[in-house]
Amino acid sequence: MNDHIVIITGAAAVPPHIAALIPDEAILFAVDGGLDHALSADLKPTVLIGDLDSVSENGLAWAARNATIERHPTDKDQTDTELALAYAADMDPSRVTLIGGGDRLDHTIAGIGALGAPALTSIPTLDAWWDAQHLRVLHGPGKASLQLVPGSTISLLALHGSCTNVSVTGTRWELDGVDLDPVVGLGISNEGPAGDGDVEVSLSGGILTVFDQPIVVGAKPSTAQDVTDKKGVSKKKKSRPKQTGKKADKA
């Protein structure tokens, strides 16, 4: 289990600084019309998945010469992104990164939501760049150590149902074993450490989505992004189970 699979989906171009973060050794998938955006970013996927109703003729011709094509019928119960994630899960990767975007809210919710599929539970690291916003998805029980841009915003949302025993340390407002109801504001607009130090996030049950601004070694703080898992115990500040006194204007 060493593979990092990157899946390019959605209707938006791949920003150059995001394309530059993809490791050379990563396995690239394209979802339908995402192939055209990948090729425009000088990325060469080895797998094309979907019903192929939005990929260009030139893109499809390229894939016929250079990639494995997994074609599905247009009338189906799963989105193309869900099919691509399931295909990736069968390869038992160590990390899956989804890159996407677009102006359709339903596609955005479905794309991010697809990272909560039960078949992905065994993948150690699930993250995404959606319209240049980074997010990390944790399946409980799980934990992660996050290295964030100093003073940046971090938000925790239970997008797939309730999350139990959620804790976060290293932030301005810490949580200690709280239960998060679906899509409530308790975890919104927190602040990472002003200097060095990791943010530790954990939960016992549910699926937690973490929106953050991670650091990538060697890149400028304004564009550098990465998420690194670490084992160990962090120093805990005084916890705020109910985040009493947190600013009201969080959304």
Buried (B, 14 or more C-beta within 10 A) or exposed (E): EEBBBBBBBBBBBBBEBBBEBBEEEBBBBBBBBBBBBBBEBEBEBEBBBBBBEBBEEEBBEBBEEEBEBBEBEEEEEEBBBBBBBBBBBEBEBEBBBBBBBBEEEEBBEEBBBBBBBEEBEEBEBBBBBBEBEBBBBBBBEBBBBBBBBBEBBBBBBBBBEBBBBBBBBBBBBBBBEBBBEEEEBBBBBBBBBEEEBBBBBBBBBBBBBBBBBBBBEEBEBEBBBBBBBEEEEEEEEEBBEEBEEBEEEBE
